[in-house]
Structure formats: structure tokens, C-alpha cells
Amino acid sequence: MSSAGQTSTCTLDDLRIAARYFAAAEALLEFSKTTSLLPPPTSAPAAPPPCVPAKRPAKSASVRTAQRGSAKTRAMRATNCELTRKVQRARARAALKARAAAIRSVANRPATPWQVDIQMDVYRYITPYPTEPWLDIVGIAVGRTRPQVKHWFSNQRQKDVAAARKAAGERGKQALYADLRDAEVDGRRLRLRPGAIAGVCATVAWTDDVFQQAVDAFVKIRQ
């Protein structure tokens, strides 16, 4: 954990430490390596004799109509699946927001060292700019409200900016978060640490569920 006045950058040693924290993501990586269930390919048909051009049978009008209909059906199914995913994400976010809103914490109470550790893990290894759903996930994990978690991240960014400017002027400030990478998470744009992209998104894209598992892993390590 970085102390006050020190820049919380993600060094190579930090990434090696973060690799141990992503125990939950390892299950997703293993899942992506499972053997394909597709049947083995059949043997290729014999080639036609030389000088005898292979003829493609003409498709009847009924076959062409059936193919157009099946293409439309596949497009409709894809659209329905996307709508279903959007509805599911909206319901999950609503449930998450309700859980976060139920947290009761004194507004001006400072975070405990354990709560700071969990928030700092997210800040250093995943992102210094969590969006509202991720703020809720962190808040539920540490028992703090969304405004409290949001305020902590804002304060930490300000501390790091001040330290970077003091050490290297405006160039230090500009370089502080220059290595963050854009990523799409459940329809939202986030800026993630390079170590988070290389560690998880190399095989499995970030989602709210993946972030929840990462935070759970942080909590388990810190217990």
C-alpha cells in the first residue's frame, strides 16, 4: 500500500504481486482452455478427375427462400439475445445499487486500515477511476457507502497528482496516468491499469462479475 505523498504507480513488481491476487480470475482462464466439443472433421470428398470440372448443383428457388429465412431467423435470435443480456445487466445493476444503498456508515468516519488496503488494491492493480457499479462493489465488500468510496478514490488521485507534480512538475502529473488503457466493461468505458489488461483481458474480457471476483480475491488475501 502506498503511503500519503507517494505516487501509486503500477510497477513490474506490483504486477507480479497482483498476479497472486487474481486467484478468482484463474478459474476463468482455465475455462477458456477447455477442449472444444465440436466433432472431428470428416474426411474431404474425393477430388473430381482431371479435366472434368466440378459442377455445383443449382439451388432451387425453395432452397434459396429457406436460406434467406434462416438468415433472418439467426439475426432475430442474435438481437433477442443482446436485448436479454441488456435486461439482465440492468437488473443486476439495480440489485447492486440497492445493496449499496442499504449500507449504513457514518459519513465522516475515516476508513479503517483494512478498508484502505482493499481500496488501494483496486486503485493500484485495476483502476484509479472505478465507475458507479464498481464503486458499489467495493463499498459492499468493505462496508462503506458509494459516496465514501468515491471520495476516497478522488482524494487518492489528488494525493498522487500533488506528489507527481512536486517530483517532476507538470510532466510528472501528465505521466501519472498516461499508461491507463481504455476497456469496455458491460457497455461502459473504463480506464484500466496495463497489468489488469495483460493479466485478465488477454483471455477473458473484464465484466462486473470478473471485477467482483477480483475484489473478493483481495478481501480473501487481506483477511
Disulfide bonds with the S-S distance in Angstrom:
none
